[in-house]
Amino acid sequence: MIFHASALSSYSAKVRVVLCVKGLDFEERAPAQGYRSPEYRAVVPMGTLPAIQIGDWVLSESEVINEYLEERYPAPAMLPQDPEQRARVRFLCRFHDLHLEPKVRALFGQVKPAHRNPETVLALRTDIEARLGQLAGWAQPQPFLLTPSISLADCGFLVTVPLAAAVLAACGQSLMLPTVLAHWLSVASAHPPVDRALAPWRAATQAWLSS
Ligand SMILES: N[C@@H](CCC(=O)N[C@@H](CS)C(=O)NCC(=O)O)C(=O)O
């Protein structure tokens, strides 16, 4: 399996967590000419990262990829058996992609002091903290967000929550993380496959923010 990804890409990191938790063999490839290049689009028509490729078969969209990996490689299970629990896991995945990650991404343009608008940073911080407050209300860490072993619900937040803290810090603001989420984050990030999956993303993010 070819994993089209880049070290700095949050959505790539979200899928890399599943690949590592499931112990799958994959060859990670960053688009040589960038993800906007015609060369990359010739292989991955969506032109986004991540994508997976098996022979001529190509799949984009991180959540669809994670669901495919879960169905194709069911062990260890990353969705609960119970339909209501599965739906809750899927709800948190969707909540991450639609309501938290875009607010964190909106901070990227504020990192350079010359381009920073303190009011914009503060407004985004307020939105992010409100979303994390909602997440804290729904989470039932056991110790993962909703389950005793890692589920698909954890993957995006394991990237986006520390990213929000790091980008806000680079913008001169701190993030108030609800205690329940701070505890979940320290336990879940230390899970060995998660730690392995996130190592390239952590290094690239640190290099970006300190550059
Ligand atoms: N909804 C997509 C979002 C992926 C995404 O935005 N990836 C970024 C890199 S983290 C990207 O490829 N951006 C390029 C673009 O959107 O043109 C997913 O879940 O895979």
The ligand as an SDF file (V2000), in Angstrom:
LIG
                    3D

 20 19  0  0  0  0  0  0  0  0999 V2000
  -11.1970   16.5000    3.9400 N   0  0  0  0  0  0  0  0  0  0  0  0
   -9.8480   16.1460    3.5710 C   0  0  0  0  0  0  0  0  0  0  0  0
   -8.9380   17.2870    3.9510 C   0  0  0  0  0  0  0  0  0  0  0  0
   -7.5050   16.9980    3.5770 C   0  0  0  0  0  0  0  0  0  0  0  0
   -6.6800   18.2600    3.5370 C   0  0  0  0  0  0  0  0  0  0  0  0
   -7.1770   19.3800    3.5930 O   0  0  0  0  0  0  0  0  0  0  0  0
   -5.3940   18.0340    3.4150 N   0  0  0  0  0  0  0  0  0  0  0  0
   -4.5000   19.1380    3.2410 C   0  0  0  0  0  0  0  0  0  0  0  0
   -3.1630   18.7840    3.8440 C   0  0  0  0  0  0  0  0  0  0  0  0
   -3.3560   18.5530    5.6080 S   0  0  0  0  0  0  0  0  0  0  0  0
   -4.3890   19.3500    1.7730 C   0  0  0  0  0  0  0  0  0  0  0  0
   -4.1790   18.3900    1.0330 O   0  0  0  0  0  0  0  0  0  0  0  0
   -4.5740   20.5840    1.3230 N   0  0  0  0  0  0  0  0  0  0  0  0
   -4.4740   20.8950   -0.0780 C   0  0  0  0  0  0  0  0  0  0  0  0
   -5.7390   21.3930   -0.6880 C   0  0  0  0  0  0  0  0  0  0  0  0
   -6.7900   21.3070   -0.0260 O   0  0  0  0  0  0  0  0  0  0  0  0
   -5.6790   21.8310   -1.8320 O   0  0  0  0  0  0  0  0  0  0  0  0
   -9.4430   14.8520    4.2830 C   0  0  0  0  0  0  0  0  0  0  0  0
  -10.0020   14.5570    5.3370 O   0  0  0  0  0  0  0  0  0  0  0  0
   -8.6000   14.1160    3.7500 O   0  0  0  0  0  0  0  0  0  0  0  0
  1  2  1  0
  2  3  1  0
  2 18  1  0
  3  4  1  0
  4  5  1  0
  5  6  2  0
  5  7  1  0
  7  8  1  0
  8  9  1  0
  8 11  1  0
  9 10  1  0
 11 12  2  0
 11 13  1  0
 13 14  1  0
 14 15  1  0
 15 16  2  0
 15 17  1  0
 18 19  2  0
 18 20  1  0
M  END
$$$$
